[in-house]
Amino acid sequence: MVGRQIAHEWLLIRRSSTALAALALMAGVTAFALANGAAAHREQRARLSRIQAHDRDLYTQIKVELGDLERRGDPHASVSGGGMVWYLLHPDGEAPPAPNLDPRRPESASSEWVGARHALLWPRPLAWASVGQSDLFPNYSRVTIRTKPMLVASDELENPLNLLNGRFDLAFVVAFCLPLLMLPITYDLLAGERERGTLALVRSHPVSLRTVLGAKLLVCGGLCVAAVGGTTLVVSPLLSGELGTDGLGLLLLLGVIVAQTIFWLGAAALANVRATTGTRSAATLVAAWMLTTVIAPALVSTAVVSAVPVPSRVHLIAGIREAGNLPASETKRVLDAYLRNHPEATLGADAHDAGAIRGLALQDETDRRTADVRRAYADALREREALAARSSWVAPALMVQDAFGEVAGTSSTRYRRFGEQLEAFHAEWRAHFYPLVHRHAQLTARAYDEFPSFAFREEAAPLVHGRVAAAVGVLLVAGLTLIAAAMRALRFDGGGFGR
Amino acid sequence: MWWSIARREFTDLAREGHVRWGGAVLCGLFLVALLSGWQQQRLVAEEHDAASHLVRESWLSQPPKDPHSAAHYGSYVFKPRPPLTLIDAGVSSYAGVSVWLEAHKQNEFQFRPAQDRTAASRFIEFSVAGALQVLVPVLIVVLAHARVAGERQAGTLRQLVAAGVPAGTLAIGKTAGVAMALAVWLAPLSALGAAALVLSSGANAVVDDVWRTLWLCAAYLVYFVVVLTVGLGVSARSRTPALALALLVAWWAINALVVPRAATYAARAWFPTPSAFDFATAVHHETYDGLTVHEWTSRRAAALRQSLLRDYHVTRVEDLPVNFRGVDYLDREEDTSAIWDRHYGRLWAAFDGQARVHQLAGFLAPLVAMRSLSMGLAGGDVHHHRHFAQAAEAYRREFVQHLNGDLAYSSTSSELGYRGGSELWARVPPFVYRAPSLTSALVAQRESVAALAFWLLLGTGGLVVSMRTLRVD
């Protein structure tokens, strides 16, 4: 009986131009979103590849220069000025590199002038599924020996209007568009029958309304999943060839698509059972969509921002400005304290050596003056993220977006981890070079092979997959609960259809 | 006769429970958005004032130092938020709030507020403008979708037409009736918005912006009329209210969700922009002409020595009556400024092209046109951001060259330890910014204005045609 009902529903949908158009549109926007996401993914990988090649070529060039400089001998010189003074006070054509450009000096080798290298956050294989936060946060940073506030000092160049509007990716289609595209197929599953006066005819057949509704839900749900999930499965092998594979991640994405479909089928079932007309059913579904997809996320965002304020940027800038504005007496005090705390450090043979030590001392002083603000800022962001994660259960769209972001590796969580590991790498970079600066070591080509390099450590896959599976579970349970409520209403009072 | 129709429509709508609920929810959300926006505006204004004061104090309290060191110590400027950004903050969350002004470099803006928020804020910016552009049309759709289609379904449309009501009268009456129902909710909200504007920015600031405020009100009025006429037109053409609702919801979804993101795709495809790395690399290559920094500086020093010794008829650098470092910095700043202008010129041109694409998308979706125009009038669009960025850069070049000039001509090349003091720092004026004029803002948004006018013609024309060709069953 169920099989016959399903066949009947399939026949009805095949003959409904509205339903076919909605399904075709679902497949079409999914394909467009996948292409868009893949293009963004390719663009990112190409950019990071260029940066990686640049760093490689830079070190090759430095090593060649080091070979030339070895013939010159000691990098220390009697000229005390830097910049143009250095070059002008050397005889014509014989100037070695100025101290800040000399690759033999560790303070220069570790700076933006010579050998600073980039820390890269490579996109994950399924990044084509969701642009997420990858357009807002930088996925590379040049690490130098400089102060911490300089660490991630610039953002990616992107038109703020594009950032405001967001991208057309698969996460957007599943979170926003899928429920609306399902509306033409699901808004009058039963309410339309009553409105058209054909309900009596349906009830005269030896089949319960629950079976009828169940068959409609199965067919509609299967077709929607086929349109979105099927298109994803067909297109993803074309993308995965060059962009890597993550089978379990893909399975989880399909799980999110299925769970989102079931949730909105449940909402449609309940709306159809309770509404007396197709119009009311449609209006109820639209209102539910507005509430859960537009209003709830906006309220969650506003509530989180209000509940957890971040420290004012003014305090950060104040700390930087103060540290850069020290009078001579205060600079001397800072330097003396630094030398006391680092007995291995010496002021060296010339003014440039002493300047290098003074630079480290002042950098540390800037970091000390801004430490509290930076720590408070990081704590506030962590707290906001945790509060947002706890609140995302109120809105299916938030859960879908977060799940996609986790699988694609474009979530705020991953970028926060990048920021934390970047800071740790910065400490490692400094820990490598500070002792070399303290003893005014002369670097060779071999030393450049021993410089620390950054490798992002991904969060353990079970943790990421666990969060996504939890979101899928919640959506599934919510959807099945809604369907169960609709079936129960039909069982006990006919859902008003017996009246 | 149109007044009778309008009164009847208003009475019907006032009696519908879902309309009252919808209006109440809209009011609640509007109030939350207004309070949130007011709090944010107040915080930003306080921060801006404190920051500007701090930066100026730290500048003036510099100890005696080399003027070029002071040029590297530099300054920060903070982008102000005009009063009307309480209504529409535009791209403010994504554009960076401050920029470090220093010698040799034109830095990018830092601290995008959106980076401090959660991913949920990327859905829809929850602001007064968001409520007006996105939620009010939903209320209008709920009010309007059954006005004609519902009468057709109930059989009363046949009687109305049989009574000989002219199509134009019917159109005006129904439009006015729904507009009155809408005004019940929007009028007090508008008054609240105006009060919030005055409270947050002061009456003087609002008076200065009165023309922008009036244009903004007029634009939103036109936008609501567009949505209303389209809603009634679709209702007139649809067999059933359910179909009308479905079509209007689809149209709204395309407006609010699909077209803006599709426009982003088109904008980036037709006017690509470089990454920050590629931009910096291109500037570096042009500055150093393929040489290493050492080679470039070495050659520049040789050329500088030759020209200065020749111009001043001396044989040693130490005998120059000017400071060669200062002369070099003046020269170099001019050269690098030209390079920055070329590269930033191309970047801004690409951003302009992208903005044009977004505005032209307004011909496909009135919400997109309204969004662009609203942020433009409020002072929160890319045009205003660019204006501020260019003003900040002009200030940077002025104060850096002032300091370089002092080094070049107030000392000689033998004075390696020349220091500027508080008098020099005080001669650098504080940064004062004047926002672009209303004319400039409207010119930058000309496509959006045209798109909105297009939709007004389409909506009203479509409604009149629909009423004239009305089917009664």
Interface residues (C-beta under 8 A of the other chain):
Chain A: V29 N36 R47 R50 I51 H54 Q61 E65 G81 G83 M84 V85 Y87 L88 L89 D92 G93 A95 P97 A98 L101 W113 G132 Q133 L136 F137 P138 Y140 A153 S154 D155 E156 L157 E158 N159 P160 L161 N162 L163 L164 N165 G166 R167 F168 F172 F176 C177 L180 L183 P184 Y187 D188 G192 T277 G278 T279 S281 A282 A283 V286 M290 T293 V294 I295 P297 A298 L299 V300 S301 T302 V304 V305 S306 V310 S312 R313 V314 I317 A318 R321 E322 G324 N325 L326 P327 A328 A380 L381 R384 E385 A388 S392 A395 A397 L398 Q401 D402 G405 S411 S412
Chain B: H18 V25 L29 V32 A33 S36 Q39 E47 A50 A51 L54 V55 S58 S61 Q62 P63 Y73 Y76 G90 V91 S93 Y94 A95 G96 V97 S98 N107 E108 Q110 F111 R112 A114 Q115 D116 R117 T118 A119 A120 S121 R122 F123 I124 E125 F126 G130 V134 L135 V138 V142 A146 T240 P241 A242 L245 A246 V249 A250 A253 L257 V258 P260 R261 A262 A263 T264 Y265 A267 R268 T273 P274 S275 A276 F277 D278 F279 T281 T292 V293 H294 T297 S298 R300 A301 A302 L304 R305 V317 F324 R325 D328 L347 A350 F351 Q354 A355 H358 D381 V382 H385 L416
